[in-house]
């Protein structure tokens, strides 16, 4: 009788690891949100509300993904996606993107938001294009787009929303 049952699928380690990371990140959001000091002037909607919604939502979605991964269900791309879930990981691209993230974290106070974010964008774009032939023109295009987007974000946050982003100690303001 047990011979008629299909074999039980093995848990998906990659999906489980991704889900565990999502749970950890959601927990971090909740922890940091709860540690915010809220002024008594916020009578109705606290600034903690949106952080809690995001953190709890990320934990719930990641928990559901972890449940599916441990049952052996794999996250499969949609039919319209042009991807191969069995393709090997491009570690050079991942490394280039990781270097961009680390560089932004380490350089944002010194170089400022615009330059550090532009570097991150440019390295990430290059990481996605590693299979294409390298040209300085494509790097210049990526850098130009990065500077434009980073500048809009910087001035949108600082002038539009009044949120202080680092200008950079290198430029005399930081």
C-alpha positions in Angstrom: 0.0 0.0 0.0 2.8 2.4 0.8 4.4 1.6 -2.6 1.6 3.5 -4.4 2.5 6.8 -2.7 4.8 9.2 -4.7 8.2 9.9 -3.0 8.1 12.8 -0.6 10.0 15.8 -2.0 13.1 16.9 -0.2 13.1 20.3 1.5 14.5 23.1 -0.6 17.6 24.4 1.3 17.9 27.5 -0.8 14.3 28.5 -0.4 14.4 27.7 3.4 17.6 29.8 3.8 15.9 32.7 1.9 12.8 32.4 4.1 14.9 32.3 7.3 16.7 35.5 6.2 13.3 37.1 5.6 12.1 36.2 9.0 15.4 37.6 10.5 15.0 40.8 8.6 11.3 41.2 9.6 12.3 40.5 13.2 15.0 43.2 12.9 12.4 45.7 11.6 10.0 45.0 14.4 12.8 45.2 17.0 14.1 48.5 15.6 10.6 49.9 15.2 9.7 49.2 18.8 12.9 50.8 20.0 11.9 54.2 18.4 11.1 56.9 20.8 7.7 58.3 20.0 6.9 61.9 21.0 3.6 62.3 22.9 2.4 64.6 20.1 1.5 61.6 17.9 -2.0 61.0 19.2 -3.4 59.0 16.4 -0.9 57.3 14.0 2.5 56.6 15.5 5.6 56.5 13.2 6.0 52.9 14.5 2.9 51.8 12.7 4.4 51.4 9.2 7.6 49.8 10.5 5.5 47.2 12.4 3.3 46.5 9.4 6.4 45.9 7.2 8.2 43.9 9.8 5.3 41.7 10.8 4.2 41.3 7.1 7.7 40.2 6.2 7.8 37.7 9.0 4.4 36.2 8.1 5.2 36.0 4.3 8.7 34.5 5.1 7.2 32.1 7.6 4.7 30.8 4.9 7.6 30.5 2.4 9.6 28.5 5.1 6.7 26.2 5.6 6.5 25.5 1.9 10.3 25.1 1.6 10.4 22.6 4.4 7.6 20.6 2.8 9.7 20.3 -0.3 7.8 22.8 -2.5 10.1 24.9 -4.6 9.5 28.5 -5.6 9.1 28.2 -9.4 9.2 31.1 -11.8 6.0 32.1 -13.5 5.5 30.9 -17.0 6.1 34.4 -18.5 9.5 34.7 -16.7 12.6 34.0 -18.7 14.6 32.2 -16.1 15.9 28.8 -15.2 15.6 27.8 -11.5 18.2 25.1 -12.0 20.8 27.5 -13.5 24.0 27.8 -11.4 24.5 30.9 -9.3 26.7 33.6 -10.9 29.0 34.2 -7.9 31.0 36.9 -9.8 27.8 39.0 -10.2 26.8 38.3 -6.5 30.3 39.4 -5.4 30.2 42.6 -7.4 26.8 43.5 -6.0 28.0 42.6 -2.5 31.0 44.9 -3.0 28.7 47.7 -4.0 26.6 47.3 -0.9 29.6 47.1 1.4 31.2 50.1 -0.3 28.0 52.1 0.2 27.8 51.3 3.9 31.4 52.1 4.4 31.6 55.3 2.3 28.2 57.0 2.7 29.4 59.2 5.6 32.6 60.2 3.9 31.5 60.5 0.2 27.9 61.3 0.9 24.6 59.7 -0.2 24.8 60.7 -3.9 28.3 59.3 -4.6 28.0 56.2 -2.4 24.5 55.3 -3.9 25.8 56.0 -7.4 28.6 53.6 -6.8 26.2 50.9 -5.5 23.9 51.4 -8.5 26.7 51.3 -11.0 28.3 48.1 -9.5 24.8 46.4 -9.3 24.1 47.3 -13.0 27.5 45.9 -14.0 26.8 42.7 -12.0 23.6 42.2 -14.0 25.5 42.7 -17.2 28.6 40.5 -16.6 27.6 38.3 -19.5 27.7 41.2 -21.9 30.9 42.6 -23.5 32.5 45.2 -21.2 32.6 48.7 -22.6 33.4 52.0 -20.9 30.4 53.5 -22.6 28.0 51.1 -20.7 29.7 51.9 -17.4 29.4 55.6 -18.1 25.8 55.2 -19.0 25.1 53.3 -15.8 27.0 55.9 -13.8 25.1 58.8 -15.4 21.8 57.1 -14.6 23.0 56.4 -11.1 24.0 60.0 -10.4 20.7 61.2 -11.7 18.6 58.8 -9.7 20.7 59.3 -6.5 20.4 63.1 -6.9 16.7 63.0 -7.2 16.4 60.7 -4.2 18.8 62.9 -2.1 17.0 66.1 -2.9 13.6 64.5 -2.7 14.3 63.3 0.9 16.2 66.3 2.1 14.2 69.2 0.5 10.9 67.4 0.0 10.6 65.4 3.2 13.1 67.1 5.5 15.0 63.9 6.1 18.8 64.5 6.5 20.9 62.3 4.3 24.7 62.5 4.5 26.2 65.1 2.1 29.7 63.8 2.8 32.6 64.8 4.9 34.8 64.9 1.8 32.8 67.9 0.5 33.1 69.7 3.8 29.5 68.9 5.0 28.8 65.7 6.8 
